[in-house]
Amino acid sequence: MTTLAKPIQPDLRKKKINWQKVAVITLFAAVPMFLLILFTYVPFVKMIQFSFYNMSYTKNKGFVGLDNYLRIFTKSEYVDAMLLSLYYMAGAVVQLALALFFASILSLEKIRGAGVFKAAMFFPFLVNGIAIGYIFKFFFTRGFVLDSVLQAIGFPLDSLPYWLRDQSINNWSLVFTSVWKYCGQNMVLFIGAIASIDPTLYEAATIDGANRWQQFKAIILPGIKTVFMLNLILSITGSLSAFEPAYVVGSMGANGTATFFIKIHQMAHVTGKVGQACAMAMVLMALILIFTAGQRLFFRYVMKDSDNTFNAKSNKAKALW
């Protein structure tokens, strides 16, 4: 006669709560949350409140409603400052294109000294922005580095423009400093993203007779879409809040180089109009959110076909191997 094994009964006893552990976790979570609320969210709420007042650091002249916001879109100096962001956006597109170009070459081709090239390209990102500003301020100064190089290859000094004074070219000169600084950082991020792509996809594409450009469109670009979107969002939002090149190289926004962020700085810390500066900061934040949402929608709907191509290539490579 066999005996049936007794079913294992779950332990229904309540576990003893370790109140000391709970207290430590609560304390460690409460301190950073308190600091976050005190130094981030409370100032943000106050900034929204101040944007509806005509006030300085010492005086509050009363509630003005939307007057501060209307002034931003009716005065030409503020509108022109916002339009300067288009220069930096164009520079961001060039910067991403160069970074993706170099990353693709270094990832797909075996190049001697590639590590040295990567380090040289990434080095500008490690340099402080203010230091880069002063470097390029002397680089573009009349008769200094850039002019000396151009004279050495045959350009007379009188035919060269004033790189930081001529308003038809000075903003492009400042954009070049941003491209030089951030191109290497984006290149390294792209290289890391390309390295995560399954190498059998390239082999399957090669069997199909695809060249490097076709492999780039069908494999690399869809495969790094997430990283590309992140870099694009950071680059565009950084373009809207460009500060260091125009402030340091452009001598605090002289000769038509004052970006919207510099206008906020001047309004708050030079003229002391805190209410107007807070309204400008809110407009800048709204622009950043709009551009970020627009880019996400672009990649969600426009790049859908690229995702389908990438998935088809991936399934085919798995079938072959």
N, C-alpha and C positions, 0 to 999 in steps of 0.2 A: 504494500500500500504506500502510495507516494503522498507526500505532504506538500501542499501548495505553499509556495514562498509568500510570506507576508509582503504586501505592497509597501513600498517605501513612502512613508508619510512625510510630506514637506514640513519643515520646521516653521511652525506658525508663530513662534515666539517673536516678539518685537525685538529688533536689534537695539542695543543700547546706543544712544546718540552720544557721540564724542563732542561735548559742548566746547571743550578747549579748541578742538580743530575748527569747529564752526566759528568760534570767536576770532581765531587767527585769520581765517579766510575772509570773514566779514570786515575785519579791520584793514587787511591789506587791500580789499576791494573798495572800501569806503574812502580811504585817503586819496587815491588817484581820481576817483569819481568826484570827490569834493573839489579837488584842484581843477579838474576838467570843467566842472560847472562854474567855478568861481572865475577862472581866467579865460574861458572860451565862450560858454553859452550866455553868461550874464553880460559880458561886454558886447556880444553880438546883439542881444535884445536891446541893450542901451543904445547901440549904434542905430538900430532901426528907429528907436524913439527919437534920437537926436536929429535924424534926417528930416523930421517934420518941424524943426524949430530953427529960428534964426538966432544962433548962439555962437559964442567963442569959448575959450577956456575959462574966462572969468565972468562973462555976462550972458544972460539969457533974455533975448528981446521978445520972446513969445512964440506962440504957435503960428506957423505960416502955411501949413497944409502941404500941398504938392508944389509950392513955388520953387523949392530947391531942385526938384526933379525937372520941372518945366524949364528952368534956366539952363540945365545941362544940354537940352535938345534945341534950344533957341539961340544960344550964344555960339558964334562960329569957332571960338578958341577951343571949346570943349568938343565940338563935333569934329574939328580938324585933328584934335589929339586922338579921338577914337579911330579916325580913318588911318592914322599912322600905324595902327595895328596891322593893317593890310600888308605893309612892307614886311613886318616880322612874320606874318602868316606865309607870305611867299617864300621868305627865307626858310621857314620850317619845312615847307614842301621840298625845297631844294636840298635841305639838310637830310631829310628822311630818304630822298632818292639816292643821294650820294652814299649814305650809310648802308642802304640796302644793296646798292651796287657793289661796294667794297666787300660787304659780308657775303654776298653770293659768290664772288670771285674767290675769296679766301676759303670758302667752305667747299666749293666744287672743284677747284683746281689746286694741285700740289705746287705751292710756290715756295721757293727757298727764302728763308728769312721772314716768313709770314708772322712769326711771333714778335719780331722786332717792329714790324709795320703796325701790328695791332697795338703794341705798347705806345708807339709814337703817336698813333691816332687817338688813343685813350688819354694820354697825358694831359692835354688841355683841360679836360673835365676835372682833373684833380687840382688845378690851379684856382685860387680864390678869384671870384668875379671882379673884385675891386682891383686886384693886381693885373688881371687881364685888361681891364679898362685903361689903366695907366700905360700898359705896354702898347696898346693900340693907339692911345692918344699921341704918343711919340712916333708911332709907326706912320700915322696919317698926317702929322704936322708938316707944314710946308718946308721943303728942303731936307727933311730927315729921311728915314729908312726907305719908305716906298718911293719917294721922289728920287732918291739917290740910285735905287735899283733901276728905275725907268730911264734915268739919264744915262746909266751905264750901258743900256742896250739901244741908245740912240734917240730917246725922246728929249727934246729941249725943255728946260724948266718952265719957260713962258707958255708952252702949249699944254701944260698939265693943269688940271683944275685944283681948286682948294677943296680937298677931300672932306673937310669938316665945316666949311663955310658955305660952299655952293649948295643951295637948297635943292637943286635938281639931282644931286648925287650923295649928299651927306647922310641921308637915311639909309641908302644902300650900303654905304661904308660901315654904318653901325650894325646893320643886319649881318654883314660878313663876319663880324666878331662873334655873334651868336652861333652862326653856322660853324665857325672854327672851333668853338668851345664844346658844342653838344654833338657834333657829328660822330666823334669817336665813341661816346657813350651809347648812342643808338646802334652803332655798328656792332659793338660787343653784345648788346642785347639781341640783335638779329642773328648773330653767329650762334649764340646759345640756343635760340629757337630753331634755327636750321639744323643744328646738330641733333635735335630731338626727333627729326623726321626719319621714318623708316628707310634705310638705304636701299632696300629692295624695290622701292618705288622708282628710284633712278634707273635701276637695272631693267625693270619692266618697261620703262619709257624708252630706254636705249634700244631694247629689242623691237619696239614699235617704230623705231627710226626717228624719235624726237630729238631735236637739237637742244642746245643749252637754253635758248630763249623759250622754247616750248615747254621745257622742264620747269623753267622759272614760273611761267604762267599757270601751269597745270598742277605743279607739286609744291614749289617753295612758297609762292604767295598765298594759296589757301592754307598751307600747313602752318604758316606763322601769322595767320589772321589775327589771333588774339593779341599777340605781342605787338603786331603792327598797329592795331587799333589803339592799344594802350599808349604807344609812343606818339601816335598822331594826336590823341586827346591831350597828352601832356605837352606836346609841342604847340598846339593851337592855343590851349589855355595859357601857356607860358608866354605866347606872343601877345595875348591881350593884356598881360600884366608885366610887359617888358619894362625894366627899370635901370639896371646897371649900365648897359651900353650907352644909353642916352644921357644918364646922369653923370657918369665919369668921363667917357670919351667925348660926349657931346657937351661937356661943360654945363651940366645941370639943365639940359634941354634948350641950349641956345641955338639960334639960327634955324628955328622950325623943327627941332628934333625932340621937343617935349612930348612924351607919350602920355596917355591918359593916367597912368600910374604916377608919373611925375607931377601932373596937374593936381592929383589928389594930395600928394606930399606938399606941394607949394600951398595949396589951399588950407591944409590943416596946420602946417608948421611954420609957414612964412607969413601968410595973411591972418592966420588964427581963426578962420571961418570953419568951425568944427561942424556945424550943421550941414553946410554945403558939401564939405568933404565926406561926411557920412552918407549923404545922398549919392555922391559920385561912387563911393565904394559899393553901395547897394546896386547901382546900375552895372558896375563892373562884374559883380557876382552874378547878376541876372544874365549878362552876355555870356559869361563862362558856362553857365548851366544850359543856355540855349544852344551854344555851339557843341557842347558835350552830348546833349540829347540828339542833335542833328546828326552827328557822326555815328552814334549808335544806331540810329534808324537807317543810315546809309549802309552800314555794314550788315545790318540784319536783312535788308531787302535787296540791295543792289548786288552784294557779294554772295547771294544764295546759289547762283549758278556755279560759281567757283567752288563752293563747298560740294556740290553734287559731282563736279568733275574730279575733285580730290578723292571723294569717297569711291568713285568708280575705279580710279587708278589704284587705290589701296586694295580694293577687293580683287582686282585683276592680278596685282603683285602677289597677294596671298595665294591665289589659285595657281600661279606659276611656280611658286616656291613651296 
